[in-house]
């Protein structure tokens, strides 16, 4: 995860999830497994999605960016699900400056999978399709790839499984460290004298 603080906001980019990478043990509807998401699963999910939001700590009332608004870009490449966004929320910018952003997580539902049993090891759950519910910055929660939750949305019951990718954010602060307003005002006055 790359975090750059600029004058126009917080620019964040990286990978939500790496495809074909085995996870640590996760609790799923199939019990405890090792999980991997197959290539093109995210690409197909993005084609079906009307809008994906970027939230904070999986709180749907805190929307920091979204694909529909054009301030969140999501695509799958040969590594995994890549994201890029610019956030203008002052509290989130302050949290980034303080080093409080711990990672990224995502929510998925309508998961299509197969389970590969293994002799003396946990089974492998291979996810071939999913619907992407949201991605989220992890600030006040611990990002652990073993998190799973079930939520009920509106009138329909939807099993939302949440996953986090552990990464150490690289933070760059490119905002000016000084206030040059007085200098700019003096130049503007000189231009008016001519």
C-alpha positions as CSV (number, residue, x, y, z in Angstrom):
1,X,0.0,0.0,0.0
2,X,1.4,3.3,-1.1
3,X,0.1,6.4,0.7
4,X,1.0,9.9,-0.5
5,X,-0.3,13.0,1.2
6,X,-0.6,15.9,-1.2
7,X,-2.2,19.3,-1.2
8,X,-5.3,17.9,-3.0
9,X,-5.8,14.9,-0.7
10,X,-4.7,11.5,0.3
11,X,-3.5,9.4,-2.7
12,X,-3.6,5.6,-1.9
13,X,-2.9,2.7,-4.2
14,X,-2.0,-0.9,-4.0
15,X,-3.6,-4.4,-4.1
16,X,-6.8,-5.3,-2.3
17,X,-6.0,-9.0,-2.8
18,X,-3.4,-11.0,-4.7
19,X,-4.9,-13.8,-6.8
20,X,-3.7,-17.4,-6.4
21,X,-2.0,-16.6,-3.2
22,X,-2.8,-18.9,-0.3
23,X,-4.2,-17.1,2.7
24,X,-3.6,-17.9,6.3
25,X,-6.3,-20.1,7.8
26,X,-9.7,-18.4,7.6
27,X,-13.1,-19.3,9.0
28,X,-15.7,-19.7,6.2
29,X,-19.1,-21.3,5.7
30,X,-17.1,-24.5,5.0
31,X,-15.2,-24.3,8.3
32,X,-11.5,-23.4,8.7
33,X,-9.7,-23.5,5.3
34,X,-6.8,-22.0,3.4
35,X,-8.3,-19.8,0.7
36,X,-7.2,-18.6,-2.7
37,X,-9.0,-16.5,-5.2
38,X,-8.6,-17.6,-8.8
39,X,-7.6,-15.2,-11.6
40,X,-10.4,-13.2,-13.3
41,X,-12.8,-13.7,-10.4
42,X,-12.3,-10.0,-9.5
43,X,-12.5,-8.9,-13.1
44,X,-15.9,-10.6,-13.6
45,X,-17.1,-9.2,-10.2
46,X,-16.2,-5.6,-11.4
47,X,-18.0,-6.1,-14.7
48,X,-21.2,-7.0,-12.7
49,X,-20.9,-4.3,-10.1
50,X,-22.8,-1.0,-10.5
51,X,-20.8,0.7,-7.8
52,X,-18.0,-0.3,-5.3
53,X,-17.4,2.0,-2.3
54,X,-14.3,2.5,-0.2
55,X,-15.3,2.7,3.4
56,X,-13.5,2.8,6.7
57,X,-13.4,-0.2,9.0
58,X,-16.3,-1.8,7.1
59,X,-18.7,1.0,8.2
60,X,-21.0,1.5,5.2
61,X,-22.0,5.0,6.5
62,X,-18.4,6.2,6.0
63,X,-17.9,6.3,2.3
64,X,-14.5,7.8,1.4
65,X,-14.6,7.1,-2.4
66,X,-16.6,5.1,-4.9
67,X,-16.2,3.9,-8.5
68,X,-19.5,5.6,-9.5
69,X,-18.1,9.0,-8.4
70,X,-14.8,8.4,-10.3
71,X,-12.5,8.8,-7.3
72,X,-11.9,5.1,-6.9
73,X,-10.3,3.0,-9.6
74,X,-10.4,-0.8,-9.4
75,X,-9.1,-3.4,-11.9
76,X,-7.7,-6.8,-11.9
77,X,-4.2,-7.3,-13.5
78,X,-1.9,-10.3,-13.5
79,X,-1.1,-9.8,-9.8
80,X,-4.6,-9.3,-8.3
81,X,-7.2,-6.7,-7.6
82,X,-5.5,-3.2,-7.8
83,X,-7.0,0.0,-6.5
84,X,-6.2,3.7,-6.7
85,X,-8.0,6.5,-5.0
86,X,-7.9,10.1,-3.8
87,X,-9.5,10.8,-0.4
88,X,-10.3,14.3,0.7
89,X,-11.8,13.4,4.1
90,X,-9.7,15.5,6.7
91,X,-10.0,12.9,9.5
92,X,-8.7,10.1,7.3
93,X,-5.8,12.3,6.1
94,X,-4.9,13.0,9.7
95,X,-5.1,9.3,10.5
96,X,-2.7,8.6,7.5
97,X,-0.3,11.3,8.8
98,X,-0.3,9.7,12.2
99,X,0.4,6.2,10.7
100,X,-2.9,4.8,11.8
101,X,-3.9,3.2,8.5
102,X,-3.1,-0.5,9.0
103,X,-4.2,-2.1,5.7
104,X,-7.1,-2.8,3.4
105,X,-9.9,-5.2,3.5
106,X,-12.8,-6.2,1.3
107,X,-16.3,-7.7,1.6
108,X,-17.6,-10.4,-0.8
109,X,-20.8,-12.3,-1.3
110,X,-22.4,-14.8,-3.7
111,X,-19.1,-16.8,-3.6
112,X,-18.7,-19.7,-5.9
113,X,-16.0,-22.1,-4.7
114,X,-14.7,-25.6,-4.6
115,X,-13.0,-27.3,-1.7
116,X,-9.9,-29.4,-2.2
117,X,-9.4,-31.8,0.8
118,X,-5.8,-32.5,1.9
119,X,-4.6,-35.3,4.0
120,X,-2.9,-33.7,7.1
121,X,-3.5,-30.1,6.2
122,X,-6.5,-27.7,6.1
123,X,-8.6,-27.9,3.0
124,X,-8.1,-25.3,0.2
125,X,-11.1,-23.2,-0.8
126,X,-10.7,-22.1,-4.4
127,X,-12.9,-19.1,-5.2
128,X,-13.8,-18.9,-8.9
129,X,-16.5,-16.2,-8.7
130,X,-17.7,-13.7,-6.2
131,X,-19.6,-10.4,-6.0
132,X,-17.5,-7.5,-4.5
133,X,-19.5,-5.6,-1.9
134,X,-17.0,-3.0,-0.8
135,X,-13.3,-2.3,0.0
136,X,-12.3,-0.7,3.2
137,X,-9.4,1.1,4.9
138,X,-8.5,-0.6,8.2
139,X,-7.8,2.0,10.8
140,X,-9.4,1.1,14.1
141,X,-9.6,-2.6,13.6
142,X,-6.8,-5.1,13.3
143,X,-6.4,-6.4,9.7
144,X,-6.3,-10.1,10.0
145,X,-6.9,-12.4,7.0
146,X,-9.0,-14.7,9.2
147,X,-11.9,-12.3,9.6
148,X,-15.3,-13.4,8.4
149,X,-18.6,-11.8,9.2
150,X,-22.2,-12.3,8.2
151,X,-24.4,-9.2,7.7
152,X,-28.1,-8.9,6.9
153,X,-28.7,-6.2,4.2
154,X,-32.1,-4.7,3.6
155,X,-34.9,-7.4,3.2
156,X,-32.6,-10.0,1.8
157,X,-30.1,-12.0,3.8
158,X,-26.7,-11.8,2.3
159,X,-23.6,-13.5,3.7
160,X,-20.9,-10.9,3.5
161,X,-17.4,-12.4,4.1
162,X,-14.7,-9.9,4.9
163,X,-11.0,-10.4,4.1
164,X,-8.0,-8.2,4.8
165,X,-4.6,-8.1,3.2
166,X,-1.7,-7.3,5.5
167,X,0.6,-4.7,4.2
168,X,2.9,-2.1,5.7
169,X,1.8,1.2,4.3
170,X,4.5,3.4,2.7
171,X,3.6,7.0,3.6
172,X,4.9,10.0,1.7
173,X,3.9,13.5,2.8
174,X,4.2,15.9,-0.2
175,X,2.2,18.8,1.3
176,X,4.1,22.1,1.6
177,X,5.7,22.5,5.0
178,X,5.4,26.2,5.0
179,X,2.8,28.9,4.4
180,X,3.8,31.0,1.4
181,X,0.6,33.1,1.4
182,X,2.4,36.3,2.4
183,X,4.9,35.9,-0.4
184,X,2.2,35.3,-3.0
185,X,0.3,38.4,-1.8
186,X,3.4,40.6,-2.1
187,X,4.0,39.3,-5.7
188,X,0.3,40.0,-6.5
189,X,0.7,43.6,-5.2
190,X,3.8,44.2,-7.2
191,X,2.0,43.1,-10.4
192,X,-0.8,45.6,-9.6
193,X,1.7,48.5,-9.3
194,X,3.0,48.0,-12.8
